[in-house]
Amino acid sequence: MKAVFIAEAGGPEVLELRDIEAPVPGPGEVLIDVAAAGINRADVQQRRGFYPPPPGASEIPGLEVSGRIAGFGPEVTRPFAVGDRVVALLAGGGYAEQVAVPAGQVLRVPEGVDLVTAAGLPETAATVYSNLFMTAQLGPGELLLIHGATGGIGTMAVQMAKAFGARVAATAGTEEKVSTARAFLGVDLAINYRDEDFVEAVRSASGGRGADVILDVVGAKYLERNVEALAPYGRLVVIGLQGGAKAELNLGTLLSKRAAVIGTALRPRPVEEKAAIMAAVREHVWPLIEDGRIKPLVDRTFPLEEVQAAHAHFDSGEHVGKVLLTV
């Protein structure tokens, strides 16, 4: 089969398509003929040499796929059949024609979603639901601040939070993306972080209180200002380090607000935790997709052979929604 490998740390040009042996599903795993794979920030960080796969995971990038069941390893008890349309959450291996994955990380494609578009769902839905609702306990009426409103995670987070009754403020880097966040995604407050101070904007919109939950992909660069923007008992959930990994934190501010800073990552979690998250996604998120309250957004698709062009487009930051590779 064909699969993408990272020749060395660097830009999109280091991605290579190679011929390798097809995977053999182990105990509890299913084999999937991949239809499409989602590109995520973690793939870019792995390509750049900053985010190696967890021990035992495939070196092939790709954390989410859609496709059809092609076979089973021993001890698979989930009710799948060969040919079923499914999506899967992976620790790696998605940029390939086939992938073997633990059955607990596989879900049927939501009704009404085409097989290619579905590839953009598992990583984003699992990341957003696990962080906003299982970890941060975001509740109806609370104010959520999302950094990066128009990427794959951002577009899912806005829609999911709104569907569960939260108010949403979101940042973006261009007026076009701010307009998209406001008009298409329906955020309550859209902030151009290049022209506005998001701390003051959130405080002004909340009567000086601040955000109850912040979902942050930036990391160190925003740490101090994120804590300033938190409401009493607020929860800052850091899921990315685009702005660095090290920063100073005034613990006095954190203590005075009785607030929490939480760092999480989905990829290295044990199989059992991922299965529990996917079960929660199936129960709580899939119905919202099937009734149209959450719409998966795809910016562009590229054939697997054009993986370098796909990563270059992702790196440009011009996309709104998911960038997918089709197989």
Backbone torsions as a table, in degrees:
resi	resn	phi	psi	omega
1	MET	NA	165.1	176.8
2	LYS	-98.0	142.0	178.9
3	ALA	-151.3	158.0	-178.4
4	VAL	-97.5	133.5	176.0
5	PHE	-123.1	158.6	176.7
6	ILE	-101.0	111.1	-175.2
7	ALA	-66.9	-39.5	178.5
8	GLU	-164.6	167.2	179.3
9	ALA	-65.9	135.5	179.2
10	GLY	164.4	-153.8	-177.7
11	GLY	-83.6	-171.4	-178.1
12	PRO	-56.2	-25.7	-176.4
13	GLU	-66.8	-13.6	-179.4
14	VAL	-83.9	-5.0	179.4
15	LEU	-80.3	127.8	-175.8
16	GLU	-127.0	138.3	175.2
17	LEU	-93.3	123.2	-176.9
18	ARG	-126.8	158.9	172.4
19	ASP	-94.3	125.5	179.7
20	ILE	-137.2	171.4	175.9
21	GLU	-72.6	145.5	179.0
22	ALA	-68.8	148.5	179.1
23	PRO	-70.1	152.8	174.8
24	VAL	-112.6	121.6	-177.7
25	PRO	-66.4	133.4	177.8
26	GLY	-89.4	-171.2	179.1
27	PRO	-56.9	129.4	178.3
28	GLY	78.1	6.6	-177.7
29	GLU	-107.9	155.1	171.8
30	VAL	-116.7	151.5	177.2
31	LEU	-101.9	131.4	-176.2
32	ILE	-120.6	129.7	166.3
33	ASP	-79.1	113.2	-172.1
34	VAL	-75.4	131.4	172.4
35	ALA	-95.4	-39.6	-179.7
36	ALA	-158.4	156.4	178.7
37	ALA	-131.5	140.3	177.7
38	GLY	-85.7	143.4	173.1
39	ILE	-94.6	130.9	-179.3
40	ASN	-127.3	162.4	179.3
41	ARG	-57.7	-34.2	178.9
42	ALA	-61.0	-35.0	177.6
43	ASP	-64.2	-40.6	179.1
44	VAL	-65.6	-43.1	178.7
45	GLN	-64.3	-37.5	175.6
46	GLN	-64.5	-43.5	178.3
47	ARG	-59.5	-35.9	-178.7
48	ARG	-82.5	-4.7	177.0
49	GLY	91.2	12.6	-175.5
50	PHE	-103.7	-7.8	-172.8
51	TYR	-144.4	76.8	-178.3
52	PRO	-66.7	156.3	177.6
53	PRO	-62.7	151.2	174.2
54	PRO	-61.9	157.9	178.6
55	PRO	-53.4	130.3	178.5
56	GLY	87.7	-10.0	-179.4
57	ALA	-84.3	158.8	179.0
58	SER	-64.6	145.3	174.3
59	GLU	-76.5	-15.7	177.8
60	ILE	-68.8	129.0	178.8
61	PRO	-69.8	168.4	177.2
62	GLY	116.7	111.9	-173.8
63	LEU	-108.0	2.1	178.9
64	GLU	-157.9	141.1	178.7
65	VAL	-142.7	163.5	163.8
66	SER	-123.8	158.7	179.7
67	GLY	170.0	-157.9	179.9
68	ARG	-124.8	143.2	178.3
69	ILE	-62.3	127.7	-179.9
70	ALA	-110.0	-18.2	-178.6
71	GLY	176.3	179.0	-174.5
72	PHE	-136.7	145.4	167.4
73	GLY	-86.3	179.3	177.2
74	PRO	-64.6	152.9	169.4
75	GLU	71.1	20.4	175.4
76	VAL	-83.7	121.3	-176.3
77	THR	-113.0	-7.8	-179.4
78	ARG	-69.4	149.5	-173.5
79	PRO	-81.1	66.1	175.1
80	PHE	-107.4	157.7	173.7
81	ALA	-130.6	153.9	176.4
82	VAL	-56.3	132.3	-179.6
83	GLY	97.3	-12.6	178.5
84	ASP	-59.6	140.3	175.3
85	ARG	-81.4	123.4	-174.3
86	VAL	-140.1	164.4	166.8
87	VAL	-121.8	158.5	-178.4
88	ALA	-144.3	142.8	173.0
89	LEU	-96.1	128.8	-172.4
90	LEU	-122.8	159.7	167.1
91	ALA	-92.1	-6.0	-179.0
92	GLY	159.4	165.9	174.3
93	GLY	102.2	1.7	-172.9
94	GLY	-74.5	-26.4	-178.9
95	TYR	-81.3	67.6	-174.8
96	ALA	-159.2	167.7	180.0
97	GLU	-78.1	-25.2	175.6
98	GLN	-141.0	154.5	176.6
99	VAL	-148.6	143.7	173.3
100	ALA	-104.6	133.7	-172.1
101	VAL	-145.6	144.4	175.6
102	PRO	-54.6	135.9	-174.4
103	ALA	-59.5	-29.7	179.9
104	GLY	-67.7	-13.7	180.0
105	GLN	-100.8	13.6	-177.5
106	VAL	-115.1	133.8	176.1
107	LEU	-130.0	151.5	171.5
108	ARG	-66.7	149.8	177.5
109	VAL	-64.0	133.8	177.5
110	PRO	-58.0	145.1	177.2
111	GLU	-59.2	137.2	177.2
112	GLY	89.1	-1.2	-179.9
113	VAL	-109.2	129.5	179.7
114	ASP	-73.6	159.8	-169.3
115	LEU	-64.2	-37.4	-180.0
116	VAL	-70.9	-49.5	179.3
117	THR	-56.1	-35.5	-177.6
118	ALA	-60.1	-22.1	-179.6
119	ALA	-62.2	-22.9	180.0
120	GLY	-86.7	6.6	-175.0
121	LEU	-94.7	-47.3	-165.7
122	PRO	-62.6	-47.1	-178.4
123	GLU	-67.8	-43.9	-177.7
124	THR	-69.5	-45.4	-179.3
125	ALA	-64.6	-42.2	179.9
126	ALA	-66.9	-41.4	179.2
127	THR	-63.0	-49.6	-175.9
128	VAL	-67.7	-48.4	-176.6
129	TYR	-64.6	-44.6	-177.1
130	SER	-64.3	-37.5	-176.6
131	ASN	-82.1	-44.5	-176.5
132	LEU	-76.7	-37.9	-171.3
133	PHE	-109.5	-40.5	179.4
134	MET	-78.4	-34.3	-177.6
135	THR	-97.9	-57.0	-175.0
136	ALA	-83.1	-13.1	177.7
137	GLN	55.9	44.3	176.8
138	LEU	-59.8	130.7	-176.8
139	GLY	-116.0	163.8	177.4
140	PRO	-57.2	138.0	178.7
141	GLY	85.1	-14.6	178.1
142	GLU	-75.5	158.1	-179.4
143	LEU	-99.5	122.9	177.8
144	LEU	-107.6	131.7	171.8
145	LEU	-106.6	124.7	179.9
146	ILE	-115.1	127.0	173.9
147	HIS	-93.0	126.5	-178.0
148	GLY	84.0	66.8	-169.8
149	ALA	-70.9	-24.1	-167.9
150	THR	-108.0	4.8	172.9
151	GLY	-80.6	-175.2	-178.9
152	GLY	-60.8	-48.3	178.3
153	ILE	-66.0	-44.4	-176.4
154	GLY	-62.2	-46.5	-178.4
155	THR	-64.9	-36.6	176.7
156	MET	-69.6	-42.2	-178.0
157	ALA	-63.4	-43.2	179.1
158	VAL	-59.5	-51.0	-175.7
159	GLN	-65.4	-41.2	-178.1
160	MET	-67.3	-44.8	179.9
161	ALA	-61.6	-42.7	178.6
162	LYS	-64.1	-40.0	-179.4
163	ALA	-63.7	-29.8	179.5
164	PHE	-93.7	8.3	170.6
165	GLY	92.2	10.9	177.3
166	ALA	-85.7	158.7	169.5
167	ARG	-91.9	147.0	-171.5
168	VAL	-129.6	127.5	166.0
169	ALA	-110.8	144.2	-176.3
170	ALA	-147.4	146.3	177.8
171	THR	-104.2	152.0	174.2
172	ALA	-152.5	164.8	-170.5
173	GLY	-102.4	-3.3	177.9
174	THR	-137.7	157.9	178.1
175	GLU	-64.6	-33.0	177.6
176	GLU	-63.1	-43.5	179.6
177	LYS	-71.2	-34.7	175.2
178	VAL	-61.3	-43.4	179.3
179	SER	-64.7	-39.4	177.6
180	THR	-62.6	-45.1	179.8
181	ALA	-60.9	-38.6	-176.7
182	ARG	-77.2	-50.0	-171.8
183	ALA	-82.7	-42.5	-173.7
184	PHE	-90.8	-42.9	-177.4
185	LEU	-87.9	-20.8	175.4
186	GLY	79.7	28.5	178.5
187	VAL	-66.4	150.9	-179.5
188	ASP	-77.6	-29.1	179.1
189	LEU	-143.9	117.1	177.7
190	ALA	-107.7	128.3	-171.9
191	ILE	-122.1	125.2	171.2
192	ASN	-84.0	105.6	-173.3
193	TYR	-68.8	-13.3	177.3
194	ARG	-79.0	-25.9	-175.7
195	ASP	-113.2	-18.1	-174.6
196	GLU	-124.7	151.7	172.2
197	ASP	-85.9	111.6	-175.0
198	PHE	-66.0	-26.1	178.0
199	VAL	-64.3	-49.7	-179.5
200	GLU	-67.1	-37.9	-179.9
201	ALA	-63.0	-42.5	179.9
202	VAL	-68.9	-42.4	178.0
203	ARG	-61.1	-43.6	-178.8
204	SER	-63.1	-40.2	-177.3
205	ALA	-74.2	-16.6	-176.5
206	SER	-113.2	16.9	-179.3
207	GLY	66.2	30.7	178.7
208	GLY	87.6	-3.0	-173.7
209	ARG	-78.0	-46.0	-177.7
210	GLY	105.8	-175.0	-177.2
211	ALA	-90.9	136.2	177.4
212	ASP	-72.8	-37.3	178.1
213	VAL	-136.8	140.1	173.8
214	ILE	-123.9	127.8	174.6
215	LEU	-104.2	114.2	-167.7
216	ASP	-122.5	128.4	175.2
217	VAL	-106.7	0.8	-172.4
218	VAL	-90.1	-44.7	177.8
219	GLY	88.0	-130.7	-168.7
220	ALA	-54.9	-42.8	-175.3
221	LYS	-58.5	-32.2	-176.1
222	TYR	-104.8	-0.4	-170.2
223	LEU	-56.7	-54.0	-176.6
224	GLU	-61.3	-45.6	-177.3
225	ARG	-70.5	-33.2	175.8
226	ASN	-61.9	-44.2	179.0
227	VAL	-63.3	-39.0	176.2
228	GLU	-61.3	-33.6	-176.2
229	ALA	-81.7	-9.2	-178.1
230	LEU	-72.6	145.8	171.2
231	ALA	-81.6	166.7	171.2
232	PRO	-53.0	136.1	-176.7
233	TYR	63.8	21.6	179.7
234	GLY	-71.6	159.6	-179.9
235	ARG	-126.8	118.6	174.9
236	LEU	-98.6	118.6	-179.5
237	VAL	-110.4	113.8	-178.3
238	VAL	-98.8	119.1	-178.2
239	ILE	-120.8	3.9	179.8
240	GLY	-154.9	161.5	-175.8
241	LEU	-129.6	41.1	-179.4
242	GLN	-62.1	-26.4	179.9
243	GLY	-105.0	23.5	176.6
244	GLY	103.7	165.9	-173.7
245	ALA	-109.3	-14.5	-174.7
246	LYS	-123.9	132.1	178.1
247	ALA	-157.5	158.3	175.1
248	GLU	-85.5	145.8	-179.7
249	LEU	-129.9	127.6	175.5
250	ASN	-79.4	100.6	-177.5
251	LEU	-65.2	-24.4	177.8
252	GLY	-61.3	-41.7	177.7
253	THR	-63.2	-42.9	-179.9
254	LEU	-62.8	-44.7	-178.9
255	LEU	-66.3	-41.1	-177.8
256	SER	-63.9	-26.8	179.4
257	LYS	-94.1	-5.2	-175.0
258	ARG	53.9	40.9	-172.4
259	ALA	-99.8	172.5	-178.5
260	ALA	-133.6	141.6	170.7
261	VAL	-112.5	121.9	-174.3
262	ILE	-122.5	129.0	174.8
263	GLY	-109.8	129.5	-179.4
264	THR	-138.1	156.3	172.3
265	ALA	-143.5	137.7	-177.9
266	LEU	-85.8	-40.1	-171.0
267	ARG	-56.8	-45.4	-176.2
268	PRO	-84.1	4.1	-178.0
269	ARG	-67.4	152.0	177.4
270	PRO	-62.1	156.6	-179.5
271	VAL	-54.7	-40.7	-177.4
272	GLU	-63.0	-39.3	178.4
273	GLU	-67.6	-41.4	179.1
274	LYS	-63.9	-39.2	178.3
275	ALA	-62.9	-40.4	178.8
276	ALA	-65.2	-40.3	178.1
277	ILE	-64.6	-44.6	-179.6
278	MET	-65.2	-35.2	176.0
279	ALA	-63.4	-40.1	177.9
280	ALA	-66.6	-38.8	176.9
281	VAL	-62.0	-44.3	178.8
282	ARG	-59.8	-40.5	-176.5
283	GLU	-76.2	-40.8	-169.1
284	HIS	-106.0	-27.0	-174.6
285	VAL	-102.7	-41.7	-177.7
286	TRP	-55.2	-41.5	177.7
287	PRO	-61.3	-31.9	179.4
288	LEU	-71.3	-30.2	175.6
289	ILE	-74.3	-41.9	-176.7
290	GLU	-68.7	-28.6	178.0
291	ASP	-95.9	4.6	171.8
292	GLY	89.6	1.3	179.1
293	ARG	-73.9	-25.5	171.7
294	ILE	-119.9	127.1	-178.7
295	LYS	-116.6	119.5	176.3
296	PRO	-64.5	131.2	-176.3
297	LEU	-108.9	124.2	178.1
298	VAL	-115.0	124.0	179.1
299	ASP	-79.5	-56.1	-179.4
300	ARG	-152.1	155.0	171.4
301	THR	-118.7	146.8	177.5
302	PHE	-131.9	142.1	171.8
303	PRO	-62.1	151.6	179.8
304	LEU	-53.2	-35.1	-179.8
305	GLU	-64.6	-19.3	-179.5
306	GLU	-105.1	34.9	-177.2
307	VAL	-60.8	-34.1	178.5
308	GLN	-63.4	-44.5	178.5
309	ALA	-65.1	-36.7	179.4
310	ALA	-63.8	-43.5	179.0
311	HIS	-69.1	-36.0	176.7
312	ALA	-62.1	-40.6	177.2
313	HIS	-65.4	-42.8	178.3
314	PHE	-61.7	-44.7	-179.2
315	ASP	-62.1	-27.8	-177.5
316	SER	-66.5	-22.1	-177.9
317	GLY	74.6	11.1	-176.4
318	GLU	-86.5	-9.1	-173.9
319	HIS	-77.3	150.0	171.1
320	VAL	-121.8	110.4	-173.0
321	GLY	94.2	-157.5	-171.6
322	LYS	-88.0	148.4	167.7
323	VAL	-108.9	127.8	-173.3
324	LEU	-121.3	151.2	170.8
325	LEU	-106.2	129.6	178.6
326	THR	-103.0	143.4	-177.5
327	VAL	-114.2	NA	NA
